[in-house]
Amino acid sequence: MNAITRLKLSSILFTVLWTGGMLWWSGAYQSANFIILSVCGALAGYLWYRAMRWQFQLMGMLPRNDSAETR
């Protein structure tokens, strides 16, 4: 398993935990709340992935080009 795959899996885990935490913290389990927090959780997970990928590329832990992602 390469570094990009691990980063993608960790961003999915972050998304699930963030969304679950926000649902638990809000205490309202209506469908509208679930949909809104799911969309926000997906956005937070994507932004977390992009920020961590950028940071890891700066530190030299990930390759700078996108061709390594397809291997």
C-alpha positions in Angstrom: 0.0 0.0 0.0 1.5 3.3 -1.1 1.4 6.6 0.7 -1.4 8.1 -1.5 -3.7 5.1 -0.8 -3.1 5.5 3.0 -3.8 9.2 2.8 -7.1 8.5 0.9 -8.2 5.9 3.4 -7.3 8.2 6.3 -9.4 11.0 4.7 -12.3 8.6 4.4 -11.9 7.7 8.1 -11.7 11.4 9.0 -14.9 12.1 7.1 -16.8 9.3 8.8 -15.6 10.3 12.3 -16.2 14.0 11.7 -19.7 13.4 10.4 -20.5 10.9 13.2 -19.2 13.3 15.8 -21.2 16.2 14.5 -24.4 14.1 14.4 -23.8 12.9 18.0 -23.0 16.5 19.2 -26.0 18.1 17.6 -28.4 15.5 19.1 -30.9 16.1 16.3 -31.5 13.0 14.1 -33.8 14.4 11.4 -33.1 13.6 7.8 -32.3 17.2 6.9 -29.7 17.4 9.6 -28.2 14.1 8.4 -28.0 15.3 4.8 -26.5 18.7 5.7 -23.9 17.1 8.0 -23.0 14.4 5.5 -22.4 17.0 2.8 -20.3 19.1 5.2 -18.4 16.0 6.3 -17.6 15.1 2.7 -16.3 18.6 2.1 -14.3 18.5 5.3 -12.8 15.2 4.3 -11.9 16.4 0.9 -10.3 19.6 2.2 -8.4 17.6 4.9 -7.1 15.3 2.1 -5.9 18.2 0.0 -4.3 20.0 2.9 -2.5 16.8 4.1 -1.3 16.0 0.6 0.0 19.5 0.1 1.8 19.4 3.5 3.3 15.9 2.9 4.5 17.0 -0.5 6.2 20.0 1.0 7.9 17.7 3.6 9.0 15.4 0.8 7.0 12.4 2.0 4.9 12.2 -1.2 6.0 12.7 -4.8 5.2 16.1 -6.3 3.8 14.8 -9.6 0.4 13.1 -10.1 1.8 10.2 -12.1 2.7 8.3 -8.9 -1.0 8.2 -8.0 -1.8 5.8 -10.9 0.8 3.2 -10.0 
